[in-house]
Structure formats: structure tokens, C-alpha cells
Amino acid sequence: MSSITHKQKRIAAKFIQVTRDLVVNEGYESVTVRKVAHLAEYTFPALYHYFEDFDHLMVLTKAEMIRDAVNAIQHNIQKNGSESDLPITFKTYIRYYIENPNIFRFFNYHITPDKYQTLLMNETPDFNQLYTRSLAEYVKSGKLKSSDIEVFAKTVIFTIHGMIALSFSNNGDLNEDSIMKQFDHILSFISSKGDSHE
């Protein structure tokens, strides 16, 4: 979709919006070419004038939703504190996914084909920059080395994702409150390891 007209962009955006609404309201498993075309009020072959294939539509939808999720999370962080307040940052992240289970599942369980991995990376925020901004105070205070930012952030995020996935599976007693409490313990533990490492 390199040299496309304004009209083509508008129609492609409509297909993405319909796909997004289906993902949010019904889950990514419910999305089909025919359903998207029907809700967008086009014939399903028309969709292939704007996207190489169904996966292309899904990856562009995912990229737009990731951008929107990052913006929503950052907006809520600014409302409640600042990006340098790590517990607020990650608790806002947790709350966003608890409130949007279908988005969590789409981001984490829908497989992006290899041929679209680069496109997805190019269309979404640089998460390393986000980690660096959020953890700036930890580095400044000496709790964390700048070289450890990525592994620290990924450890916390993967832990959060695991707890959220368990809560959605109804396996155990994890809910928003218990996840927040567990997160406080985990963050405190990881931070103390950073102190002892110094």
C-alpha cells in the first residue's frame, strides 16, 4: 500500500477499524474475511485490493491497537503520577489488560507470520525507549544499571503477563487486587536484588 490514494487509505482504515472492533468485542478468533467485509459493507474480494492477505490486515490492526494501548497507558500514567513512578507505570499496564482481556489475548496469542514481523516492529513504538524512560529513576538512584534495563523490564513484563494469563484462565485465585499485591512483592524482590548487586 505504498502509493495509495486518500480514498484507498480511508477504505483500508475502515477495514482495520471493523477488525479492531471485532477483536475487542468478540476476540481475535472470531475475525474472518467475510465477517470484516460484511461489517465494512464491502464484498470480501474487495478487501484484497487493500491488503496482501488476511494476515496483513491482522498485523496492521495489531500495530494500530498496540499504538493505541501505549497511548492509553501513558495517558493514565500521567493522570495518576509520572512515568518515573515504576509501580504506577506497571500497575497501569496491568489494569489496562485486566480491563481489556480480548486485547491481551490478541497481543499475546495471535501469531504474526514471519514475513510480517518487520512490518509490525516498524509500525509500533520502540519499547526500549519506553523501558529507558520508565526506569530512569532506578538507574539514577543506583538501583539498576543502564545495561540491565531491558532484562529487568522484560522480567517484570513477562511476570505480569503470566499472572494476567492465569487470572483469565480462572486457574487459582488471581484477580486484579491479588495481582497488584503479588506485583508489589515481586517488584520489591527484584529491586532489592539490584541493590545487593551493587
C-alpha positions, 0 to 999 in steps of 0.5 A: 500500500505504498502509493495509495490514494486518500480514498484507498487509505480511508477504505483500508482504515475502515477495514482495520477499524471493523477488525479492531472492533471485532477483536475487542468485542468478540476476540481475535478468533472470531475475525474472518474475511467475510465477517470484516467485509460484511461489517465494512459493507464491502464484498470480501474480494474487495478487501484484497485490493487493500491488503496482501492477505488476511494476515496483513490486515491482522498485523496492521490492526495489531500495530494500530491497537498496540499504538493505541494501548501505549497511548492509553497507558501513558495517558493514565500514567500521567493522570495518576503520577509520572512515568518515573513512578515504576509501580504506577507505570506497571500497575497501569499496564496491568489494569489496562489488560485486566480491563481489556482481556480480548486485547491481551489475548490478541497481543499475546496469542495471535501469531504474526507470520514471519514475513510480517514481523518487520512490518509490525516492529516498524509500525509500533513504538520502540519499547526500549525507549519506553523501558529507558524512560520508565526506569530512569529513576532506578538507574539514577538512584543506583538501583539498576544499571543502564545495561540491565534495563531491558532484562529487568523490564522484560522480567517484570513484563513477562511476570505480569503477563503470566499472572494476567494469563492465569487470572483469565484462565480462572486457574487459582485465585488471581484477580486484579487486587491479588495481582497488584499485591503479588506485583508489589512483592515481586517488584520489591524482590527484584529491586532489592536484588539490584541493590545487593548487586551493587 
